[in-house]
Amino acid sequence: MSVRRIWLFGLMISQLRLALALLLVAVATTYTFAQQPKPTPPEKDKDQDERVKVFTEEVRLPIVAFDAYGHYDPTLELDDILVLEDGVAQQLRSLRHIAGSVLFVLDTGGDSTGMGGMAKSTSLTRQVASELVAKLQNGTAIAVMQSGNAVFL
């Protein structure tokens, strides 16, 4: 064998030793990391993870019903209403018609500038106001403000 071949053979053996040493280090490192226990995540506050369940007996939904002409419909019944929550129909137990608050402002006076000295007809104003009050639901709070030459509540 020539010196050159021996030298190449020695170089190959040293490269094999280096490759084998690197392979052993890689296997040992992988084995060591595989054997170590995985770090456990820090404990979360139990109050944050717990879900709160609330039993609800009644949910109030304000609803205003109008007819085809855009007028308030006082004939609304419980069977006329469908409430969906996430696409699921909910059972309705009651329907309440809540009375409102109404302010009537009645123009009962006349002055010499706007109507040429003619006084307004208070009989027509009284008739219209009476009919409106008669159509209000029981319990509706009303106030009347009269406006003529002065304002009276």
C-alpha positions in Angstrom: 0.0 0.0 0.0 1.3 3.3 -0.8 1.6 6.2 1.6 -1.1 8.1 -0.2 -3.6 5.3 0.1 -2.8 4.9 3.8 -3.2 8.6 4.3 -6.6 8.5 2.5 -7.6 5.4 4.5 -6.7 7.2 7.7 -8.6 10.3 6.7 -11.7 8.2 6.0 -11.5 6.5 9.3 -11.1 9.8 11.2 -14.2 11.2 9.2 -16.1 8.0 10.1 -15.2 8.5 13.8 -16.3 12.1 13.7 -19.6 11.2 12.0 -20.1 8.4 14.5 -19.4 10.7 17.4 -21.8 13.3 16.1 -24.4 10.6 15.6 -24.0 9.4 19.2 -24.3 12.9 20.5 -27.5 13.5 18.5 -29.0 10.2 19.8 -28.0 10.9 23.4 -29.4 14.4 23.2 -32.7 13.2 21.7 -33.0 10.4 24.3 -32.2 12.9 27.2 -34.9 15.3 26.1 -37.4 12.5 25.5 -36.8 11.3 29.1 -37.3 14.7 30.8 -40.8 15.3 32.1 -42.7 17.9 30.1 -43.2 21.1 32.0 -46.7 21.4 33.3 -48.6 24.5 32.4 -49.1 26.9 35.3 -52.3 26.4 37.2 -55.0 28.7 36.2 -57.2 30.4 38.7 -60.2 28.1 39.2 -62.5 31.1 39.3 -61.6 32.0 35.8 -62.3 28.5 34.4 -65.6 27.9 36.1 -68.6 28.7 34.1 -71.4 30.6 35.8 -74.9 29.2 35.3 -77.8 31.6 36.0 -81.4 30.4 36.1 -83.6 33.0 34.5 -87.3 33.0 35.3 -88.4 35.9 33.1 -87.0 37.9 30.3 -88.9 41.0 29.3 -89.0 41.9 25.6 -90.6 45.2 24.6 -92.7 44.7 21.5 -94.7 47.2 19.6 -97.3 45.9 17.1 -98.4 47.8 14.0 -101.1 46.8 11.5 -100.7 46.9 7.7 -101.3 50.6 7.7 -98.6 51.5 10.3 -101.1 52.0 13.1 -100.6 50.6 16.6 -102.4 47.3 17.0 -103.8 46.8 20.5 -105.2 43.3 19.6 -101.8 41.6 19.8 -102.1 38.2 21.5 -99.6 35.7 22.9 -100.1 33.3 20.0 -99.2 36.1 17.5 -95.6 36.3 18.8 -92.7 34.0 17.9 -89.4 34.4 19.7 -86.3 32.5 18.4 -83.1 32.2 20.3 -80.3 30.7 18.2 -82.9 29.4 15.8 -84.9 27.6 18.5 -88.5 28.7 19.3 -88.9 29.8 22.9 -92.0 29.2 25.0 -93.8 32.5 25.9 -95.8 32.5 29.1 -97.3 36.0 29.3 -98.0 39.2 27.4 -98.6 42.5 29.1 -100.0 45.6 27.5 -98.2 48.4 29.3 -100.0 51.7 29.5 -98.2 54.8 28.2 -97.9 58.4 29.0 -99.7 60.9 26.8 -99.4 64.7 26.6 -102.2 66.5 24.8 -101.4 70.0 23.6 -104.6 71.8 22.8 -104.6 75.1 20.9 -107.8 76.8 22.2 -107.1 80.4 21.7 -107.0 82.9 18.9 -105.2 86.1 18.4 -105.6 89.0 16.1 -102.5 88.3 14.1 -102.8 84.8 12.7 -106.5 84.3 12.1 -107.7 87.8 11.3 -109.3 88.2 14.7 -111.3 84.9 14.6 -111.3 82.8 17.7 -110.8 79.0 17.3 -113.7 76.6 17.9 -113.1 75.0 21.3 -116.0 72.6 20.8 -114.2 70.7 18.0 -111.0 70.6 20.1 -113.0 69.3 23.1 -114.7 66.6 20.9 -111.4 65.4 19.4 -109.7 65.3 22.8 -112.6 63.4 24.4 -112.5 60.8 21.6 -108.8 60.3 21.9 -109.0 60.0 25.7 -111.8 57.4 25.4 -109.6 55.2 23.1 -106.6 55.1 25.6 -105.9 52.0 27.5 -106.8 51.9 31.2 -104.0 53.1 33.3 -102.5 55.4 30.7 -101.2 58.6 32.3 -102.3 61.8 30.6 -101.6 65.4 30.9 -103.3 68.3 29.0 -101.6 71.5 28.1 -103.9 74.3 26.9 -102.4 76.9 24.7 -104.2 80.1 23.8 -103.3 83.6 24.8 -101.3 81.9 27.6 -100.2 78.3 28.4 -102.0 76.3 31.2 -101.1 72.8 32.3 
